Amino acid sequence: MIIVSGCLVGLKCRFDGKYKVSKEFMDLMPKGIFIPVCPEQLGGLPTPRIPCWIEDGDGYDVLFKKSRVVNQKGEDLTEFFKKGAKETAKIANFLGINVAVFKEKSPSCGVNFIYHGDKLVKGCGVTTALLIKMGIHVLDEKSFIQSFTSSLY
C-alpha cells in the first residue's frame, strides 16, 4: 500500500476546496494500493482554508522549531501542520507503509518545492519531512507516474 495525497485521487481537500485529480492515480485507485490522506485536514484545518506557507526554510525547519507555517493573514498554524504530519505518520506506521506519493508545492506534502509567500522555493513540506525522517520513501506525483509508467514498458 502507498499513502497518497487525497487531492490526487478526487478528494476535495485542497486549500481552495478543490482537487488535482490525475488520470493515472484514478486508474490505480480501484486496485486498492492507495491510502488517501490530507495531512492538513488530519491536523484539524478546515476545507476550504486560507492559503498557507512555510515562512523560512522547509518542513524540517518547522519540525525542529526553526520556522513556522503561516497563512495569508499572518496567523501561525504550525501546530495544525505538525499534528497532521504526526497523524499521517501514525497511519503509515499502523499499516506498515514505506512509500508515499504527495502533491508537490504544498506546505504539508511538497516533496521538492514549497512556497514562501508567493515565491516557489526548493524544499519539502512538514509531513514529507517527518515521513522521510521515519525512513519512508516519498515521491512527488510526477516522479511516481514516470516511474510507474516506465515500469510497464
Sequence and secondary structure as in RCSB ss.txt:
>XXXX:A:sequence
MIIVSGCLVGLKCRFDGKYKVSKEFMDLMPKGIFIPVCPEQLGGLPTPRIPCWIEDGDGYDVLFKKSRVVNQKGE
DLTEFFKKGAKETAKIANFLGINVAVFKEKSPSCGVNFIYHGDKLVKGCGVTTALLIKMGIHVLDEKSFIQSFTS
SLY
>XXXX:A:secstr
 EEEEGGGGT   STTS     HHHHHHGGGT EEEE HHHHTT  SS   EEESSS HHHHHTTS  EEETT  
B HHHHHHHHHHHHHHHHHHT  EEEE TT TTT SSEEEETTEEEE   HHHHHHHHTT EEEEHHHHHHHHHH
HH 
